[in-house]
Amino acid sequence: MIEEGLELMAVGMTTVFAFLILLVAAMTAAGAFFRKFERYFPEPEPTPPVAGDELSEIAAAIAAVQAFRGK
């Protein structure tokens, strides 16, 4: 009974270890792929925030809180 449990534990741990090795290999391959072809996957350029937009968000948040409180 103990031997069967140890065998099952060894098979399970080997399976998990093999899966983790495959996962690391796949992530390394994906990283190499995206480094090689990064010109086809450009990062979006950040847009500067508009000053008026920030104030309207604050006003909307204050209005939502007041509506929630019932004022």
C-alpha positions in Angstrom: 0.0 0.0 0.0 2.8 2.4 0.9 4.7 1.4 -2.2 1.7 2.2 -4.4 1.4 5.6 -2.8 5.1 6.3 -3.3 4.8 5.2 -7.0 1.8 7.4 -7.5 3.6 10.3 -5.9 6.6 9.8 -8.1 4.5 9.6 -11.3 2.6 12.7 -10.3 5.7 14.7 -9.4 7.4 13.7 -12.6 4.3 14.7 -14.7 4.2 18.1 -13.0 7.9 18.7 -13.4 7.8 17.7 -17.1 4.8 20.0 -17.6 6.7 22.9 -16.0 9.7 22.3 -18.1 7.6 22.3 -21.3 5.9 25.5 -20.1 9.3 27.3 -19.5 10.4 26.1 -23.0 7.2 27.4 -24.6 7.6 30.8 -22.9 11.2 31.0 -23.9 10.3 30.2 -27.5 7.5 32.8 -27.5 9.9 35.4 -26.1 12.4 34.7 -28.8 9.7 34.8 -31.5 8.4 38.2 -30.3 11.9 39.6 -30.0 12.7 38.5 -33.5 9.4 39.9 -35.0 8.8 42.8 -32.7 8.6 45.2 -35.7 5.3 43.5 -36.5 3.9 44.0 -33.0 4.5 47.6 -32.2 3.7 49.0 -28.7 0.8 51.5 -28.8 2.1 55.0 -28.2 0.8 56.6 -25.0 -1.5 59.6 -25.5 -1.0 62.6 -23.2 -3.9 63.2 -20.9 -6.2 66.1 -21.6 -6.6 68.5 -18.7 -10.3 69.0 -19.1 -10.9 65.3 -19.3 -9.4 64.8 -15.9 -11.7 67.4 -14.3 -14.8 65.8 -15.9 -13.8 62.4 -14.4 -13.6 64.0 -11.0 -17.0 65.7 -11.4 -18.5 62.4 -12.5 -17.1 60.6 -9.5 -18.4 63.3 -7.1 -21.9 63.1 -8.8 -21.9 59.3 -8.5 -21.1 59.5 -4.8 -23.8 62.1 -4.1 -26.3 60.1 -6.1 -25.4 57.0 -4.1 -25.8 58.8 -0.8 -29.1 60.1 -1.9 -28.3 63.8 -1.8 
